[in-house]
Amino acid sequence: MAHLLGVLRAELARYPEGGKLPSSRALMEQHRVSPVTVSRAIAALVAEGAVVSRPGAGVFRAAAVAPAGYRGDLSWQEVALSAGQPRVADSGGVMATLAVPPAGVVDLVGGYLHPSLQPERALAAALARAGRRPGTWDRPPVEGVGELRDWFARDIAGAGSALGGADVLVTAGGQSALSTTLRALVAPGTPVLVESPTYPGMLAVARAAGLRPVPVPVDADGVRTDLLADAFAATGARAFVCQPLFHNPTGVCLSAERRREVLRVAREAGAFVVEDDFARRLAHADAPALPRPLAADDPDGVVVHVRSLTKATSPSLRVGALTARGPAMDRLRAGQVVDSFFVPRPLQETALELVGSPAWRTHLRALPGALRDRRAATAEAVARELPDVRLRVPYGGYHLWLRLPDGTDEAALAAAALHSGVAVTAGRPYFPAEPPAPHLRLSYISAVSTEQLREGVHRLRQAYDRV
């Protein structure tokens, strides 16, 4: 679409104001593109104000718009935004994983499936079916559509669990769920315990809520539970946020012994465990049997569980769930209602149609093999191209965590890599405090293919040699 859009912008100068552009059919034949490509290019021109579309008549060049006049003096905002002690959202670590690399740059940063891995046809069919459902455009219950809440409860804890649909709150994805949870359950100005390293988006949410993230180190078996107990005792924190399964960024899984210990320590501290189960649908084909979520073995309401459909489907299917029991659910519900009222019902109905379809099961059978192949290609390339780098190969998730040799300037390496045509993520944003060593994170789900992943690591090696 980008090529056609550029051509159409250049050709607009040949048309007078009100002049009619060629028909969609003519553009398809002239440029040998699909109807969808033409439609999207025209829509982009309409959004820019360059053309006007008149159904049944055609597309016409729009009248020229006069240049903007005086735009005002915005310097007063420096004073207004600095008054008192404002809370500033630090989005740097999150934006690094959301930014689309320039053309020609291999993407080893992104946190969402490449379109070739997404169940696009299943999503399109689910959206079409949802659009025909009676009541799809009605207001949903603030907690979420009942059938979807029931599905999430079964998906998280299984049939016969103490967890039911009434314990589920449908959210606009996992990030929104984390934000709602921390603001609802942890008082501003107080500490919240987090794994170190951890997901930068969670750190950003905590700091934007006025909380103070306190790091608890992670090793090969997950969070250090001995240090977790010490951290609760030293800080008086009332919440611990963790990713027990395929932790981001290290990829480790919390061991069975430590799973029990995390719940025991939190229960004795009178604190919540916020379980971010983001990668459950991203297990690889060679992964062993997965442990149950912490929430499935928690009869006392210690665990607040976060689950999302987004990672395994599409970045635009922002449907997730929070589960909690007791008064905590009332807090969570109130927080979400104040912020956004509810998740749009058409999106919830689409999610419900998707997870109930045979295409969903087909997708879940195909995805683990594709993830395994991409991980293997990336890990093999790292071992060949960067023998001085240490890494532990995970069996789930979508990234590798590279321990660089001491003294390596990870920021300079990431910058040099981008100059060499590959985007990677420096490790610093993943640490709540000073990092103990330099790291890089490589994602293997946003690149086009395994061949491109190998090429990306090769380009990283070229940058490594120059730093």
GUTI-696159 format. One record per residue (C-alpha): x, y, z; residue in one letter. Coordinates in steps of 0.001 Angstrom, whole numbers, padded with zeros to 6 digits, always signed. Example, Ala and Ser with C-alpha at 12.3 -4.5 7.8 and 13.67 -1.06 7.14 Angstrom:
<recs>
+012300-004500+007800a+013670-001060+007140s
</recs>
This chain:
<recs>
+000000+000000+000000m+002828+002424+000816a+004094+002371-002785h+000642+003032-004277l-000010+005781-001747l+003238+007519-002697g+002390+007310-006396v-001112+008722-005861l+000212+011601-003757r+002676+012502-006519a+000017+012303-009236e-002519+014468-007384l-000749+017601-008605a-001917+016776-012164r-005566+017114-011161y-007389+020408-010639p-009370+020946-007452e-012488+018831-007796g-010860+016736-010520g-011878+013095-010582k-009277+010377-009997l-009312+007087-011930p-011741+004447-010730s-010672+001746-008322s-010756-000811-011119r-008516+001372-013280a-006040+001816-010410l-005991-001937-009794m-005214-002663-013432e-002695+000166-013832q-000685-000644-010692h-001442-004383-010479r-002637-004271-006893v-005583-005765-005027s-008904-004036-004282p-007932-003933-000598v-004695-002075-001396t-006555+000503-003484v-009219+000945-000811s-006650+001488+001928r-004648+003960-000142a-007751+006004-000947i-008806+005916+002714a-005374+007253+003702a-005704+010129+001216l-009186+010909+002544v-007815+010964+006100a-005093+013389+004978e-007705+015688+003433g-006099+015295-000001a-009157+013768-001669v-012896+013503-001131v-014751+010233-001688s-018358+010467-002883r-020094+007088-002871p-021506+006288-006287g-019673+009200-007940a-015960+008586-007363g-012908+010119-005718v-012036+013779-006292f-009106+016010-005434r-009979+018126-002399a-009787+021907-002274a-006467+023285-001058a-006358+024103+002635v-004944+027444+003716a-001711+027229+005772p-002197+027252+009512a-001943+030657+011107g-000555+031611+014520y-000450+028462+016652r-000162+030086+020050g+002421+030223+022839d+002637+026901+024677l+005449+027836+027059s+002978+028387+029930w+002548+024607+030112q+006057+024208+031550e+004872+025916+034717v+001491+024179+034877a+002950+020702+034336l+005714+021244+036889s+003525+022490+039731a+003433+020258+042794g+004795+016730+042301q+003367+015530+039003p+003433+011838+038106r+005084+011371+034724v+004504+008221+032697a+007876+006867+031576d+006946+005183+028308s+010470+004784+026937g+010807+001077+027646g+007344+000357+026271v+007727+002502+023160m+010925+000640+022279a+008902-002545+021793t+005963-000837+020045l+007933+001221+017532a+007963-000142+013973v+011565-000316+012684p+012352+001521+009428p+012062-000319+006130a+014929-002747+005598g+015636-003159+009321v+015190-006663+010769v+012769-006506+013707d+014158-008331+016761l+012278-006007+019109v+008539-006469+018578g+006314-008190+021098g+003509-009269+018756y+003163-012081+016241l+004170-011357+012667h+001034-011274+010480p+002036-014634+008970s+001658-016176+012459l-001621-014473+013312q-004931-016292+012772p-006097-013535+010428e-008767-015549+008604r-010162-016885+011870a-010229-013357+013304l-011981-011988+010234a-014589-014736+010357a-015126-014240+014102a-015546-010490+013598l-018108-011075+010841a-020089-013534+012948r-019952-011237+015963a-021295-008362+013861g-024392-010407+013078r-025095-011378+016677r-028223-009772+018150p-027229-007211+020762g-023602-006915+019650t-023818-003115+019618w-025690-002898+022923d-023961-001810+026115r-022269-004789+027808p-022216-005465+031544p-019383-003459+033103v-017684-006687+034237e-017833-008138+030711g-020067-010410+028659v-021086-013334+030870g-020173-016119+028430e-016693-014642+027927l-016130-014345+031683r-017137-017983+032103d-014735-019010+029330w-011835-017154+030933f-012560-018778+034314a-012447-022258+032757r-009374-021391+030686d-007462-020155+033736i-008404-022622+036450a-010200-025497+034716g-013608-026991+035369a-014592-027560+038984g-012304-024847+040339s-013311-022360+043009a-012768-019700+040333l-015932-018841+038417g-017181-016289+035936g-018214-013983+038781a-014514-013704+039701d-013521-012446+036230v-013358-008865+034957l-012894-008463+031188v-010206-005886+030385t-008788-004165+027309a-005716-006391+027190g-003001-007256+029689g-001429-003813+030007q-004762-002280+030943s-005309-005087+033461a-001964-004415+035143l-002694-000701+035319s-006133-001267+036836t-004738-003731+039373t-001876-001624+040690l-003928+001560+040976r-006824-000239+042629a-004927-002369+045141l-001764-000428+046019v-001823+003016+047647a+000091+005832+045901p+003498+006500+047409g+003937+002952+048714t+006272+000181+047513p+005357-002679+045188v+007630-005701+044867l+008670-006698+041346v+010951-009266+039793e+014365-008075+038639s+014660-007945+035703p+011059-007493+034668t+008752-006231+031931y+009297-002454+031384p+005576-001890+030784g+004837-003026+034314m+007478-000681+035729l+005953+002161+033722a+002478+001373+035065v+003729+001238+038648a+005591+004538+038433r+002702+006274+036682a+000494+005188+039598a+002914+006832+042036g+004318+003523+043316l+007908+002648+044136r+009037-000616+042453p+011322-002633+044736v+013377-005314+042923p+013544-008968+043952v+016167-010888+041925p+015311-013766+039575v+017541-016793+038974d+017192-019998+036924a+014244-021170+039082d+012357-017889+039065g+012080-015271+041772v+014332-015744+044831r+011711-016519+047473t+014168-016061+050337d+014741-012492+049167l+011015-012062+048539l+010309-012716+052217a+013037-010262+053188d+011618-007622+050839a+008108-007938+052283f+009504-007629+055809a+011734-004638+054988a+009220-002617+052952t+005789-003541+054275g+004669-003899+050647a+001187-005277+050016r+001684-006591+046471a+004188-008578+044422f+003978-008642+040614v+005425-011684+038861c+005459-013693+035632q+005813-017317+036797p+005625-018796+033276l+008227-017916+030597f+009248-014774+032421h+009907-011642+030379n+012795-011145+029710p+014699-014196+031061t+012285-016909+029854g+012568-018903+033107v+009665-020672+034817c+009016-020561+038542l+009901-023955+040052s+007261-026066+041786a+008825-025536+045219e+009013-021773+044765r+005437-021615+043472r+004241-022896+046840r+006661-020624+048657e+005529-017469+046817v+001948-018077+047949l+003012-018878+051509r+005227-015808+051839v+002593-013486+050391a-000152-014946+052576r+001941-014438+055718e+002703-010858+054655a-000986-010130+054055g-000154-009199+050465a-001458-009860+046970f+000411-011735+044247v-000313-010244+040816v+000259-013104+038376e+000897-011852+034836d+000281-015014+032792d+001030-013362+029447f+002793-016296+027748a+000590-019316+028490r-000464-019553+024833r+003160-019121+023679l+004546-022494+024800a+006817-024108+022189h+006232-027505+020635a+009097-029030+022646d+007993-027566+025996a+007229-029923+028902p+003768-029966+030465a+002927-026517+031787l+002272-025890+035489p-001140-024623+036476r-001509-020894+037101p-000916-019799+040696l-004541-018642+040703a-005732-022214+040157a-004210-023299+043494d-005265-020294+045556d-008484-020734+047560p-007842-017645+049704d-007874-014856+047123g-004155-014059+047401v-003617-014144+043625v-004892-011557+041180v-004482-013200+037787h-003913-011378+034484v-004607-013202+031213r-004857-011850+027655s-005730-013146+024189l-003609-010507+022482t-000174-012171+022408k-001452-015325+020707a-003692-013570+018190t-003231-009953+017120s-002110-006693+018758p-005540-005287+017902s-007542-007980+019718l-007099-006209+023017r-009214-008480+025185v-007951-009802+028499g-009150-010743+031946a-008483-010021+035590l-009476-012608+038144t-009808-011876+041830a-011956-013023+044719r-013493-011105+047592g-013412-007346+048152p-010449-007043+045766a-012810-007646+042845m-014989-004742+043970d-011930-002475+043928r-010871-003678+040488l-014345-003271+039025r-014670+000241+040413a-011260+001227+039045g-012038+000018+035543q-015485+001600+035484v-014055+004991+036437v-011359+004744+033778d-013199+003330+030771s-016714+002147+031723f-016291-001210+029931f-014568-003031+027068v-016484-002509+023776p-018976-005299+023286r-018159-005968+019594p-014590-006769+020632l-015790-009094+023396q-018224-010840+021053e-015448-011275+018485t-013202-012852+021116a-016020-015166+022172l-016653-016229+018579e-012942-016855+018052l-012276-019043+021097v-015381-021096+020411g-014413-021891+016819s-012517-024899+015394p-010135-022385+013792a-008951-021360+017266w-007941-024900+018117r-006223-025235+014739t-004256-022060+015421h-003213-023254+018877l-001927-026505+017352r+000137-024705+014705a+001613-021872+016771l+003872-023923+019122p+005782-025459+016217g+006326-022114+014539a+007584-020580+017785l+009950-023506+018386r+011418-023175+014880d+011933-019430+015241r+013513-019789+018684r+015821-022535+017453a+016920-020528+014410a+017665-017469+016536t+019457-019369+019304a+021581-021306+016795e+022523-018080+015035a+023504-016459+018343v+025661-019460+019309a+027396-019333+015910r+027773-015569+015496e+028222-014480+019128l+030095-017223+021003p+031076-014811+023815d+027420-014209+024711v+025612-016403+027254r+021946-017332+027022l+019505-019884+028379r+017178-021325+025725v+013541-021059+026886p+010685-023376+025953y+008068-020678+025703g+007581-016977+025201g+008972-015003+022285y+012428-013730+023186h+016014-014595+024110l+017850-012850+026941w+021523-012375+026110l+024114-011870+028849r+026847-009764+027264l+030507-009839+028371p+031302-007523+031260d+032139-004020+030155g+030019-004137+026990t+028171-000884+026328d+024724-002307+025614e+023271+001061+024577a+026079+001638+022094a+025644-001904+020781l+021894-001428+020268a+022556+001838+018415a+025241+000236+016261a+022918-002680+015518a+020225-000332+014250l+022825+001318+012018h+023668-002178+010706s+020019-002872+009903g+018709-004802+012903v+016629-003532+015845a+017370-005041+019274v+016472-004026+022825t+019042-002979+025422a+018618-004615+028822g+018704-001526+031055r+014945-000699+030940p+014138-004162+032355y+015817-003447+035700f+014059-001432+038441p+017468-000459+039857a+021072-000604+038623e+021564-003675+036380p+024205-006180+037548p+025475-006806+034000a+024884-005752+030378p+022143-007560+028435h+020222-007546+025159l+016784-008935+024447r+016056-010450+021042l+012461-011101+019987s+011851-013759+017343y+008129-013378+016584i+007960-010106+014643s+010463-010881+011885a+009253-012194+008527v+010905-015624+008656s+013618-017809+010190t+015916-016723+007358e+015424-013093+008337q+016083-013956+011983l+019445-015470+011027r+020244-012424+008941e+019328-010174+011867g+021740-011976+014202v+024440-011772+011518h+023957-008008+011345r+024108-007875+015141l+027475-009624+014978r+028743-006968+012574q+027681-004264+015035a+029216-006197+017947y+032568-006264+016166d+032527-002476+015782r+031582-001548+019374v
</recs>
